[in-house]
Amino acid sequence: MTKTLDPQDWTAFRATAHDLLDACIDRLETAAEHPWQPVPDAVKTGYALTGDAHGEAATAARLISEILPYGTGNTHPRFWGWVHGTGLASGLLSEMVAATVNANCGGRNHGMVHVEREVIDWTRRIMGFPETASGVLVTGTSQATVIALAAARHRALGPEVRHKGLQHRLTAYAGEGVHNATRKAIELLGIGADNLRRIPETDSGMDLDALRTAVESDRAEGARPFAVVGTAGSVDFGRFDDLDRLADVARAEGLWLHVDGAFGAWTRLADAPWRALSDGIDRADSLALDFHKWMYVPYDCGLCLIREEPEHYAAFAARPAYLAGHGEGLAGGDPWFCDYGTDLSRGPRALKVWTAIETYGAAGLGAAISDNCRAAAHMGARIAEASPMALIAPVISNLCVFTADATLPPEAQSTLNRQLSEALQLDGTAVFSTTEAEGITCLRAAIANHRTTLADVDAALAAVADKAREMTTAGLPLHQTD
C-alpha cells in the first residue's frame, strides 16, 4: 500500500512548523529592517527543482533562509511602489487555517462559502449597494473587470451573446487615465480595444461633455454604446471621477456604469475629506475593488460587485449534471459561486478578509487608510517647500507624483528620476515607482502601507534630495544617449 504524503512524524513536523511560524512572525515584527533586496545568483540557482525529496524539516529551513528574505519588500514601511498592498499579521492566522481546511469555494455547502457571502454582504453595505446586489471574490480588479463588463455585455445584447458571440459593434468609454485592466477586459470579451473610447480628463475626472459627444458620434455611426467605466482612484495620480454626475450621464444614455475602485473604493472607510472622493459609488451597476491593496490583506484577493443579482447570474451560470445541487447535503448550499464567474476551483480568499475585519474592525482599517492620505498630503507639502523638488500633480488621495529637480531640462529630469528610483531601491532606502507626466518621467509614491509614518516620509525625501544633489554634482549622465 502506498504511504500517505502526511508527515511520518507529526511531533517532528509540529516542531518544524513552529520554527517556521516564529521566523515569519519575526519577519513581520522587524519589517522596518527588511527592505527589498536583489536575489543573489547563488540563491536563484538554488531554486532549481530536481524532483528529489528532502522532507519537511529541510524544506522549512530553506523557506526561512532562501524565500523569506527575498520578497517584493512591500512589508517595509517605505515601500510605496505601484499601489502595492503590504499585508497584515492577521493574514498569518487566516492563511494557516485556509491551508489546513483546503476548501474549494466554487460551491457546495461548507463554512468558507458562508464566510465569503458575509464578506460580500459587508462590502455591499459599505459601498451602499442594494440588497439585490451579488458578488464574487476573484484574484483582483483585473479579473473583476472582465466579470463586470461581461454582465454589461449580456445586458446590451441579451442571452444570445453566450451562444452566437458578438453580432453588434459595441463601444465603451473611460477616462484617459483608466487602468489597463479595462482595455484587457474589452479585448478578452471580443469587443476590441479600438472600441474603447478614451475620454479627456482633468484632476476633477472625466470630461462629461466629451463623453456625451463620443456616445452620440458612435450611435450615429451605427455602433451600440453599452458601458462607461468610472475611476475611483487612478493608478497614476489618484484621481476620482465625479461618480454622481457620471451616473446621471450613464442613466440618461442607457449605459452600464462600471467603477474601477481597485484601491480608491476604500475611501468609503476614510475620514473627511477623503471619503467624499467616492461619493456616488453606490449608483454603479458594477464595482471592482481589491482587498489586497488598501485593505492590506495578503495577496491575492479582489471582488466584483454587481447591482442586480439576476444580471450577474445570467451572464455566467452554466451548471453541468455532475455539479447539480442536492438539498441539505454537501452538494446543496445554493447559490454556488461558480455561477457568478469563470472559476470552479476557487480558494477560500474571503477568510483573510473576514479575519482582518474581525481583528481590526472597519474603524481601524479606515484609520489606516486616512493616515495614508495624510502621509501623502504631508509628502506633497514637504516637496512644495523643498526646491528644486516640485510636485507634478496635486495630491488628491494617497498618491504623490513629483520630480527631484525641476530646474533641469525635461530629459535630464527624467533621467535623474529614473536613476534615483533605482538607486533608492538598491540601497534599501525607499521604493518609489515612476510614471510619465508633462513629458517627464516622474517619481511616484503610492502610499498604501499601514506601516508608513510621517518620519518615514521625511527620511525618504531627505534621501531623494541628498542623492539627487550627489548625482548632479558628480556629473552623472543626465541626458539620454543612443
C-alpha atoms as one frame of an Amber mdcrd trajectory, in Angstrom:
protein
   0.000   0.000   0.000   1.338   3.452  -0.924   2.175   5.513   2.117   0.390
   8.775   2.715   2.028  12.109   1.965   1.282  13.225   5.526   4.303  13.648
   7.824   5.697  10.373   9.088   6.472  12.011  12.439   3.844  14.528  13.450
   5.760  15.564  16.551   8.800  16.480  14.474   6.587  18.263  11.961   4.968
  20.267  14.752   8.410  21.486  15.892   9.393  22.336  12.312   6.160  24.268
  11.764   6.631  26.210  14.998  10.138  27.198  13.920   8.831  28.425  10.602
   5.958  30.318  12.239   8.392  32.028  14.601  10.548  33.044  11.640   7.511
  34.507   9.851   6.435  36.453  12.945   9.984  37.705  13.449   9.993  38.907
   9.855   6.779  40.895  10.304   7.793  42.258  13.710  11.018  43.629  12.224
   9.559  44.664   8.846  11.291  48.060   9.017  14.641  46.254   8.938  13.882
  44.334   5.766  13.663  46.432   2.597  13.675  44.838  -0.827  16.958  43.278
  -1.863  18.000  41.552  -5.076  18.080  37.782  -5.076  21.729  36.614  -5.207
  22.623  34.488  -8.207  23.510  31.554  -5.971  20.063  31.641  -4.360  18.323
  31.858  -7.735  20.326  28.882  -8.932  19.349  27.008  -5.787  15.659  27.388
  -6.597  16.060  24.819  -9.391  13.929  21.709  -8.863  15.385  18.252  -9.327
  12.301  16.368  -8.205  14.162  14.755  -5.320  12.520  14.578  -1.887  14.195
  16.366   1.034  11.497  16.220   3.717   9.634  18.813   5.737  12.471  19.961
   8.028  14.961  20.610   5.226  12.341  22.356   3.118  11.254  24.564   6.032
  14.868  25.546   6.655  15.174  26.631   3.025  11.932  28.587   3.255  13.451
  30.532   6.145  16.855  31.143   4.568  16.084  31.387   0.841  12.470  32.559
   0.484  11.602  34.849   3.406  14.415  37.361   2.727  13.653  37.832  -0.968
  10.089  39.043  -1.337   8.967  42.224  -3.060   9.869  44.223   0.033   6.323
  45.544   0.260   6.105  44.869   4.002   8.702  47.625   4.568   7.229  50.977
   5.750   8.917  52.944   2.940   7.625  50.737   0.143   5.396  52.996  -1.993
   5.572  51.441  -5.441   2.671  50.575  -7.738  -0.226  50.818  -5.189   1.102
  47.595  -3.725  -0.555  46.088  -0.650   1.540  45.434   2.438  -0.037  42.519
   4.297  -1.351  42.050   7.832  -0.284  39.934  10.789  -3.845  38.581  10.837
  -3.091  37.091   7.435  -0.748  34.578   9.048  -3.661  33.290  11.114  -6.154
  33.095   8.272  -3.712  31.556   5.801  -2.827  28.767   8.235  -6.494  27.870
   8.624  -7.163  28.206   4.890  -4.304  25.843   4.061  -5.488  23.363   6.683
  -9.123  23.307   5.589  -8.160  23.463   1.891 -11.707  24.241   0.825 -12.863
  24.664  -2.774 -15.203  27.637  -2.757 -16.641  27.104  -6.223 -19.717  25.798
  -4.463 -21.146  23.195  -2.107 -22.320  23.639   1.455 -19.492  24.448   3.870
 -18.260  27.171   6.169 -15.942  29.002   3.795 -18.800  29.655   1.366 -20.786
  31.300   4.150 -17.728  33.363   5.133 -17.469  34.607   1.545 -21.141  35.550
   1.495 -20.693  37.571   4.666 -17.634  39.381   3.298 -19.550  40.247   0.132
 -22.564  41.430   2.092 -20.418  43.560   4.422 -18.702  45.171   1.449 -22.036
  45.673  -0.303 -23.266  47.656   2.691 -20.066  49.709   2.974 -20.338  50.646
  -0.711 -24.048  51.422  -0.449 -25.205  48.775  -2.915 -28.786  47.489  -2.541
 -29.784  44.100  -1.135 -30.422  42.965  -4.705 -26.654  43.009  -5.361 -24.420
  39.978  -5.714 -20.690  39.486  -5.797 -17.837  37.075  -6.212 -14.284  37.142
  -4.865 -11.587  36.938  -7.528  -7.830  37.363  -7.912  -8.112  41.125  -8.234
  -9.660  44.058 -10.073  -8.381  42.855 -13.453 -10.483  39.687 -13.228 -13.363
  41.558 -11.601 -13.465  43.961 -14.556 -13.859  41.093 -17.014 -16.772  39.718
 -14.988 -18.470  43.095 -14.649 -18.194  44.012 -18.332 -19.342  40.524 -19.340
 -22.541  41.193 -17.395 -22.809  44.590 -19.100 -22.366  42.924 -22.492 -25.081
  40.430 -21.625 -27.478  43.262 -20.736 -26.700  45.033 -24.020 -27.000  42.019
 -26.329 -29.192  39.561 -24.443 -28.641  35.849 -23.782 -27.843  35.166 -27.449
 -24.369  36.592 -26.933 -23.433  33.493 -24.906 -24.268  31.277 -27.881 -23.646
  33.319 -31.008 -20.995  35.759 -29.862 -20.920  39.405 -30.842 -23.431  40.292
 -33.542 -23.159  44.042 -32.996 -20.338  46.541 -32.626 -20.209  47.624 -29.004
 -18.385  50.701 -27.732 -17.251  51.517 -24.204 -15.939  54.712 -22.608 -13.421
  55.588 -19.911 -11.140  58.419 -18.867  -7.694  58.702 -20.409  -6.112  57.516
 -17.166  -8.191  54.349 -16.822  -6.257  51.287 -15.691  -5.068  48.864 -18.354
  -7.369  46.224 -16.821 -10.277  47.829 -18.680  -8.546  47.560 -22.035  -7.657
  43.926 -21.352 -11.259  43.143 -20.414 -12.562  44.785 -23.583 -10.141  42.712
 -25.634 -10.938  39.437 -23.858 -14.669  39.962 -24.332 -14.224  40.254 -28.089
 -15.210  43.926 -28.223 -11.764  45.107 -29.273  -9.512  47.807 -27.883 -10.336
  50.116 -30.807 -13.873  50.307 -29.432 -12.756  51.639 -26.057 -13.035  55.406
 -26.235 -10.546  57.331 -24.071 -12.284  60.475 -22.842 -10.195  63.533 -21.874
  -9.945  64.165 -18.162  -8.668  66.709 -15.678  -7.812  66.467 -11.997 -11.599
  66.503 -11.468 -12.124  63.431 -13.617 -13.676  62.645 -16.968 -14.937  65.436
 -19.241 -18.631  64.569 -19.307 -19.444  66.815 -22.273 -16.790  64.975 -24.273
 -18.318  61.682 -23.116 -21.772  62.670 -24.369 -20.316  63.773 -27.700 -18.451
  60.471 -28.130 -21.583  58.436 -27.389 -23.642  60.459 -29.837 -20.990  60.105
 -32.535 -20.756  56.332 -32.100 -24.519  55.906 -32.284 -24.594  57.972 -35.464
 -22.059  55.572 -36.974 -24.189  52.532 -36.117 -22.307  51.342 -33.032 -24.025
  50.319 -29.809 -22.592  52.168 -26.793 -23.003  49.843 -23.834 -20.790  50.811
 -20.863 -18.829  53.598 -19.252 -16.035  52.930 -16.769 -15.598  55.411 -13.947
 -12.421  55.549 -11.908 -12.226  55.811  -8.124  -8.505  56.381  -7.655  -6.491
  56.450 -10.868  -3.296  54.457 -10.862  -1.054  57.349 -11.918  -2.346  60.317
  -9.920  -5.059  59.072  -7.546  -7.807  60.922  -9.422 -11.518  60.281  -8.934
 -14.291  60.754 -11.461 -17.344  62.662 -10.249 -19.317  59.459  -9.855 -22.649
  61.147  -9.130 -22.531  63.212 -12.311 -21.180  60.245 -14.258 -24.103  58.140
 -13.020 -26.511  60.800 -14.285 -24.945  60.655 -17.750 -24.894  56.850 -17.766
 -28.565  56.705 -16.874 -29.530  59.302 -19.494 -27.551  57.499 -22.198 -28.610
  53.978 -21.216 -25.048  52.903 -20.364 -23.935  50.375 -17.778 -21.819  52.219
 -15.199 -18.845  50.213 -14.006 -16.469  51.698 -11.416 -12.817  50.701 -11.153
 -12.336  51.143  -7.427  -9.283  48.899  -7.103  -7.976  50.909  -4.172  -9.994
  54.141  -4.172 -13.317  52.497  -3.340 -11.997  52.085   0.207 -12.143  55.828
   0.797 -15.675  54.870   1.926 -13.969  53.939   5.214 -11.818  57.084   5.391
 -12.261  60.338   7.268 -13.279  63.630   5.668 -12.340  64.978   3.189 -11.224
  61.739   1.526 -14.469  59.846   1.996 -16.293  62.294  -0.274 -13.999  61.377
  -3.186 -16.023  58.204  -3.770 -19.493  59.724  -3.303 -21.825  58.271  -5.922
 -20.160  54.865  -5.979 -23.432  53.434  -4.663 -25.083  54.264  -8.011 -22.825
  52.000 -10.088 -24.123  48.916 -11.902 -20.889  47.148 -11.008 -17.792  47.759
  -8.956 -14.345  46.171  -8.993 -12.074  46.515  -5.980  -9.159  44.888  -4.220
  -8.796  43.824  -0.616  -5.061  43.244  -1.095  -4.347  46.934  -1.722  -5.957
  49.398   0.661  -7.426  46.781   2.963  -3.914  45.380   3.352  -4.844  41.659
   3.316  -2.379  39.156   1.811  -2.381  38.636  -1.938  -4.443  37.865  -3.858
  -7.983  38.999  -3.167 -10.380  41.167  -5.181 -14.135  41.491  -5.527 -16.659
  42.104  -8.265 -19.962  43.559  -7.047 -22.944  43.720  -9.407 -26.012  45.741
  -8.573 -28.650  43.253  -9.751 -28.040  39.580  -8.992 -30.163  38.259 -11.900
 -27.939  40.087 -14.408 -24.846  38.648 -12.770 -26.199  35.109 -12.737 -27.495
  35.262 -16.317 -24.063  36.164 -17.655 -22.245  33.163 -16.116 -24.467  30.351
 -14.819 -23.813  27.011 -16.522 -24.166  24.018 -14.217 -23.454  20.613 -15.818
 -25.049  17.479 -14.426 -22.078  16.486 -12.255 -22.410  19.782 -10.366 -26.137
  19.531  -9.685 -27.212  20.730  -6.253 -28.952  18.348  -3.863 -30.932  19.570
  -0.882 -29.285  19.823   2.506 -26.152  17.747   1.919 -22.711  18.906   0.876
 -23.970  19.238  -2.708 -26.530  21.795  -1.526 -25.821  25.309  -0.409 -27.090
  27.279  -3.391 -26.132  29.722  -4.716 -22.742  28.466  -5.871 -20.042  30.980
  -6.710 -19.079  29.111  -9.892 -22.339  30.506 -11.332 -21.080  34.085 -10.912
 -17.653  33.998 -12.527 -15.194  31.966 -14.549 -13.699  29.764 -11.831 -14.973
  26.478 -10.442 -11.819  25.798  -8.434 -11.569  28.709  -6.006  -9.548  29.066
  -2.821 -11.010  30.484   0.414  -9.904  34.084  -0.259 -12.664  35.537   1.859
 -11.237  34.119   5.082  -8.323  36.581   5.147 -10.741  39.473   4.627 -13.127
  38.196   7.287 -10.196  37.760   9.695  -8.930  41.290   9.019 -12.353  42.847
   9.607 -12.857  40.815  12.769  -9.380  41.737  14.011  -9.143  45.452  13.230
 -12.731  46.496  12.540 -13.954  48.967   9.952 -12.779  51.858  12.138  -9.239
  50.503  12.466  -8.885  49.839   8.755 -10.410  53.209   7.921  -7.978  54.972
  10.247  -5.037  53.362   8.444  -6.449  54.469   5.074  -6.884  58.030   6.362
  -3.338  58.005   7.719  -2.036  57.012   4.274  -3.797  60.017   2.768  -2.347
  62.254   5.478   1.126  60.889   4.726   0.707  61.649   1.020  -0.517  65.155
   1.826   2.474  65.630   4.124   4.806  64.427   1.381   3.248  66.851  -1.081
   3.564  69.764   1.336   7.209  68.989   2.057   8.022  68.719  -1.663   6.331
  72.059  -2.347   8.708  73.634   0.201  11.848  71.816  -0.939  13.109  73.421
  -4.142  14.404  72.174  -6.557  11.937  69.305  -5.992   8.469  70.042  -7.360
   5.047  68.439  -7.455   3.885  67.367 -10.907   0.229  66.880  -9.961  -1.984
  67.750  -6.986  -2.092  65.237  -4.147  -5.730  64.103  -4.223  -5.706  60.936
  -2.157  -2.730  58.693  -1.415  -0.523  59.299  -4.473   2.237  61.870  -4.720
   3.943  62.457  -8.092   6.979  64.710  -8.243  10.321  65.455  -9.825  13.594
  65.616  -7.921  14.940  68.711  -9.704  12.561  70.940 -11.641  15.413  73.252
 -12.678  16.767  70.668 -15.121  15.512  70.271 -18.713  12.720  67.646 -19.050
  15.014  64.978 -20.500  17.529  65.432 -17.696  14.763  65.365 -15.076  13.522
  62.065 -16.494  16.966  60.502 -16.398  17.650  61.747 -12.869  14.292  60.487
 -11.576  14.819  57.048 -13.103  18.308  56.823 -11.629  17.026  57.933  -8.231
  14.245  55.368  -8.223  16.691  52.562  -8.930  19.375  53.796  -6.532  16.996
  54.203  -3.587  15.594  50.720  -4.187  19.039  49.160  -4.368  20.333  50.805
  -1.192  17.169  49.899   0.736  16.107  53.475   1.491  12.668  53.537  -0.142
  10.705  52.211  -3.093   9.299  54.837  -5.435   7.937  53.744  -8.789   7.779
  56.049 -11.816   5.180  57.382 -14.216   5.006  59.841 -17.109   3.556  63.346
 -16.852   4.144  66.543 -18.782   6.779  64.785 -20.857   8.793  63.861 -17.754
   9.445  60.531 -16.093   8.447  61.329 -12.515   8.904  59.733  -9.124   5.674
  58.342  -7.775   4.775  57.392  -4.218   1.598  55.345  -3.849   1.131  55.146
  -0.091  -0.987  52.095   0.657   1.140  50.953   3.567  -0.238  50.811   7.111
   3.316  50.801   8.497   4.247  54.185   6.984   4.838  57.093   9.370   5.454
  60.793   8.714   9.027  60.158   9.842   9.357  57.630   7.007   8.178  60.269
   4.536  10.663  62.827   5.841  13.545  60.351   5.777  12.785  59.277   2.218
  12.526  62.840   0.908  15.798  63.743   2.624  17.389  60.780   0.845  15.942
  61.909  -2.501  17.386  65.398  -2.019  20.793  64.116  -0.907  21.067  61.518
  -3.663  19.926  63.967  -6.356  22.496  66.522  -5.196  25.177  63.837  -5.206
  24.272  62.680  -8.711  24.132  66.140 -10.249  27.327  67.268  -8.500  29.150
  64.148  -9.665  28.120  64.951 -13.228  26.429  61.633 -13.886  24.919  61.411
 -17.389  21.530  63.097 -17.072  20.780  63.096 -20.760  19.637  60.097 -22.783
  22.274  58.672 -25.098  21.891  56.336 -28.025
